[in-house]
Amino acid sequence: MVSSILFVLLSLIGIGFFTFNILKIRSNIKLGRKIDRTDNPSKRWKTMLLVAFGQKKMFSRPIPALLHFCVYAAFVITQIELIEIFVDGISGNHRVFKETLGGFYTFTISFIEILSVLALLATFAFLSRRNLLKLPRLTMQELAGWPKKDANLILIMEVVLVCCIFMMNGADEALYLKGASHYTAEAGSYGFTISSILGDSFLVNLSIENLHLIERIGWWGHIIMVFSFLNYLPYSKHFHILLAFPNTYYSNLEKKGKFNNMESVTAEVALMLDPTADPYATNSESTAEVLRFGAKDVTDLTWKNLLDAYSCTECGRCTSSCPANITGKKLSPRKIMMDTRDRLTEVGDAMRKHGKDYLDGKSLLGDYITEEEVWACTSCNACVQECPINIDPLSIILDLRRNLVMEESKMPAELAGMLTNIENNGAPWQFSQNDRLNWASED
């Protein structure tokens, strides 16, 4: 009874604190501008199943894809065992599903154990790639400090979690062989693939008291690590474990070469070209809602941009494929997403503390992302193509550019000349419209 009460209290605290953080993040995302991403639901479900659930885009790089798949598969399938642990913890029973499922139960736990071993090996490989091999995309400047510690910490937590699983199952197997398991007093064997080896070969010679202690440490350690992991996610780059699914569902389904136009500007141009329109009669919602052209701070971005920022796992595939970054320019699409997330967290916390109208005198553009970074982008969409969960850094970059051009009249000299030519000649070239066909009359 005491154990069940402690388990229920731990569950309520863990789930409650997680819910509190989720609501904070939800309110932060809702600070973004509205955008409709509810069209074509069948295509959206297909995109989510292929990209998020099926890991489709991960396999453009086979080695990390296979390693990631081992961890991903273990994470998904292990939830079955976690359900049993919850039922056992609340009811005070032990392996409550074993009697009902019989041989299928043994198969399921054995399968989970095999996946856990693969996940453990993959985790060590990921730790080696970051700290021993030091792959270039995993050692860039924007990952210095907390981002590097965050990546290592989550991997260490995964190692501890898997070790707790095998402590729990291995010691329970040894206890079962001695007829002293919580499950039954009869001697026998669970027959689990990995823990049978651990229990029969390494743990069976320990005393029953020590085996009970190891099993309980493994059981409680497992559930404590689950709740610790759950509540760490909102503060970590690994929040993509949950957000990858909605983020891919709300992907931009348009072709990557198609850029969006500002509704207010489009409406204004249409008004200017319509001789029958009454300029004083137009007051569309899109025009009324516009506070500025483009984006200067996170509240000027769309909610999908902000969801992208929270979904970013900092894998660096975008940056390693960015031609601007490859050629030594300052731009890193990964940093764009990290800066957006950091700034959004700062703005959200300040508004909750001081009120919605509070301004801290800082902005995303200038204080976090420099103009040099924004103008280094070639708009090639390589970052969008490479992202495993369809994050769109280019959308943020383009809105920051719009703000520089349309609000602050800041742009490179080459671009200023082109825009002047478009305004005067209707084309990027420095020739009047009357002279465009002169080349055809030349001998």
SULZI-V262404 format. One record per backbone hydrogen bond with DSSP energy under -1.0 kcal/mol. CO is the residue of the C=O (numbers start at 1). NH is the residue of the N-H. Records with the same first field share a line. If there is no record, write none. Layout:
CO=NH / NH
This chain:
1=5
2=6
3=7
4=8
5=9
6=10
7=11
8=12
9=13
10=14
11=15
12=16
13=17
14=18
15=19
16=20
17=21
18=22
19=23
20=24
21=25
22=26
23=27
24=28
25=29
26=30
28=31
29=32
33=303
40=44
41=45
42=46
43=47
44=48
45=49
46=50
47=51
48=52 / 53
49=54
50=56
57=60
58=61
61=65
62=66
63=67
64=68
65=69
66=70
67=71
68=72
69=73
70=74
71=75
72=76
73=77
74=78
77=80
78=82
79=83
80=84
81=85
82=86
83=87
84=88
85=89
86=90
87=91
88=92
95=98
97=101
98=102
101=104
102=106
103=107
104=108
105=109
106=110
107=111
108=112
109=113
110=114
111=115
112=116
113=117
114=118
115=119
116=120
117=121
118=122
119=123
120=124
121=125
122=126
123=127
124=128
125=129
126=130
127=131
128=132 / 133
129=135
135=138
136=139
140=143
141=144
143=148
145=149
146=150
147=151
148=152
149=153
150=154
151=155
152=156
153=157
154=158
155=159
156=160
157=161
158=162
159=163
160=164
161=165
162=166
163=167
164=168
165=169
166=170
167=171
168=172
169=173
170=174
171=175
172=176
173=177
174=178
175=180
176=179 / 188
192=196
194=198
195=199
196=200
197=201
198=202 / 203
199=204
203=206
207=211
208=212
209=213
210=214
211=215
212=216
213=217
214=218
215=219
216=220
217=221
218=222
219=223
220=224
221=225
222=226
223=227
224=228
225=229
226=230
227=231
228=232
229=233
232=235
233=236
236=239
237=240
238=241
239=242 / 243
240=244
243=247
244=248
245=249
246=250
248=251
255=258
262=266
263=267
264=268
265=269
266=270
267=271
268=272
269=273
274=277
278=281
284=288
285=289
296=365
297=300
298=301
301=33
302=306
303=307
304=308
305=309
306=310
307=311
308=312
316=320
322=326
323=327
324=329
325=328
332=336
333=337
334=338
335=339
336=340
337=341
338=342
339=343
340=344
341=345
342=346
343=347
344=348
345=349
346=350
347=351
348=352
349=353
350=354
351=355
355=358
363=367
364=368 / 369
369=366
370=374
371=375
381=385
382=386
383=387
387=390
393=397
394=398
395=399
396=400
397=401
398=402
399=295 / 403
400=404
401=405
402=406
403=407 / 408
404=410
412=416
413=417
414=418
415=419
416=420
417=421
418=422
419=423
420=424
421=425
422=426
429=431
432=435
433=436
435=438
437=440
